[in-house]
Amino acid sequence: MSQKARILVVDDNEEFCQNVRDVVELQGYEVLTAYGGFQALELVRQNGLDLVLLDVRMPVMNGVATFKKIKKIAPQTPVIMVTAYAVEQLVRGALRQGAFGFLRKPLDFESLFSLIENAVSKGALVLVVDDDRGLCANMKDVLSDKGYRVCVAYDGSTAIEKAWESDFDVILLDMKLPPLNGLETYLSIRDIRLNVVVVIITGHRQEMGDLVGQAIRGTAYTCLEKPVDMDELLSLLERIREQKAKGALEKPEWGLRDV
Amino acid sequence: MVEAAREGVALTGLDGTVTEVNGEAVRMFGFGSEDEPLGRNALEFIAGRDRKRVAVDMQQIRKQGEVRYIDCTLIRPDGTECPGEIRASMKRDACGNPVGLIALIRDITERKQAVRAAEEARQYAESIVATVREPLLVLDADLRVVSANRSFYQTFQVTAEETRGQLLYNLGNRQWDIPLLRELLEELLPKNATFEDFSVENDFPAIGRKTMLLNARRIYKEANKTQMILLAIEDVTELKLMQEKLIASGRLAALGQLSGSISHELRNPLAIIDSSVYYLKTKLRDTDGKVQEHLKRIKSGVDNATTIIQSLLDLTRMNEPQLARLDLRAITSEAIAAARVPAGVRVMQDFPEQELGVNADPRQLSMAFKNIVGNAVEAMEGQGTLRVTARSAADGRAEVSFADTGPGIPPEDLDRIFEPLFSTKARGIGFGLSIARMIIDRHGGTIEARSEPGRGATIAIRLPLNMGEPKEE
């Protein structure tokens, strides 16, 4: 756990806001509260915050409007949107503009805690999506050892859900997934996460060739074949990290030529 | 005498030479005067193709002396023709010796036209009757079937032999023997009444339970002064089903809207309870069992409420399915896996070797199957066997059936278990199967429940097969 991360909880429902503060404090974080957008912006300006938990539906200035202003004041501060309502379009808009994640009310606190950790930790955030649980576990072990924060999903729907929850740096995506195929999963994630780097993993290169081709011709970064060479994967992730730091991603050429 | 006749009259000698004609004959043939035809052979005024036949008839008259009607085509000096009817007989002198023939001639153009018009009208009417998709019956005054159209035979799967001449009430298994219908039909002729949209719901042999609308009208035949009844039968079974479904889905939509907005509002207070419980659970970790137990109960109550709200929202916010070609076997086993069936329930899957291609929205179909599995598990109270069978059915559709070993569904509830809010369970409020039905409906499929009480229940789904090649996206 990071040292005393400072978290701002924003909700016009004061009781809920205080409850969340109490629960999150129990986890050892420092928590501030705001009951409206303006008050929240005030606190964002004053303090070096590590994370903002922001209710979407608030009077006067709603969560999305507040989020946009926070992005201007403190662009590096991750923001997690929270809502009890079906306001997917609003949330989608916020995610596209770089909100870190999204959670539903009532809050699943275990999810909230891991989201907070995802958001405030320094290591790159990786999502491994594969219906082969063994492979997921292995990748998680290998990558965690190297300082990455790793989440796993065994099917497409869970992967999409996770992508709504957290802003992953890299997604390792198996092309053959139940019940959605890899391409559909890829497209749904790409729809909300414009900057995520997606590495396609496939054990069915011939069979899935067309899907892989479509994804790569789109915005997927590259494609790895199973069995995945862990060293190759690690150096690929390292390369992505460096390129991202420089602000210029370069797709490996072979990925295009090969499929 | 000759002049007074309204028919053309011609007299000839024994050799057929015209000796006298009347004014009507002059008009009929367009002669310049009564003298023009005199001295010419009468056969010259018969069209060439009929001449031989008429000559033979004339011979007969001369031999036997009787009166004869001869149908033939008349030809005028200007070459035009018209249909004619000739009534010829012998002309005798005072001693009774034959001296020639008397021919009474009629131009029957108008009569022929009237006959043809009548024939055309009849054919026209018959072709309408044959073409109309509604089954039609023509009954006589005794309510016997005079005729039926093709649609009648097709609809009721009967032959002309077993239908014509039968009393209406004796058709099939006497399904038309309905007191009110009897009354209506029997009053129809004397009162020259009609009736419309008389609804008959019955089990018909060969075609099953159907709802028919009857329309009847009196037909009066001038020619033989008889009365008949035209009975039109409209099969409205599908229409009625659609209407019922529409009402049901309307109810669902209204219910959904209301409950959808309430659910959202409920989430906020639930979120407060939930977060308070979470705090207390963490804070009171070291307290005695009772406190923990109560906290657990509050938490599970909140979770149940949240699940109910989620189902309500699933109902209201279901989008149109995004169809893709899928293998039904794969979707089914994934849904079963996702349903997290408890250990006490044994799941047996019986799937065919070859793929079952269907056009479906994977998420929605998966949700439908998960709900059905969840319902079966609840019905079995977590103990039993769930047999899931996928196959391609005889009607060319793909079928998946989920058979449980629970208590079964009483016959009176079979139709109702897909209704929203219908639940026989003490727990749960019965949305799972409604959601499943809504999804299957939207996929153009059917869902039905079969059960013998005490022997479990089976939910069977049929979806149109798509055996084509996977679509290139």
Interface residues (C-beta under 8 A of the other chain):
Chain A: N13 E15 F16 N19 V20 D22 V23 L26 A84 Y85 A86 K105 P106 L107 F109 D155 S157 P178 P179 L180 L183 E184 D210 Q214
Chain B: G260 H264 R267 N268 L270 A271 I272 I273 D274 S275 S276 Y278 Y279 T282 K283 V302 T306 L313 R317 A324 L326 A330 I331 E334 A335 A338 P362 R363 L365 S366 E472 E473
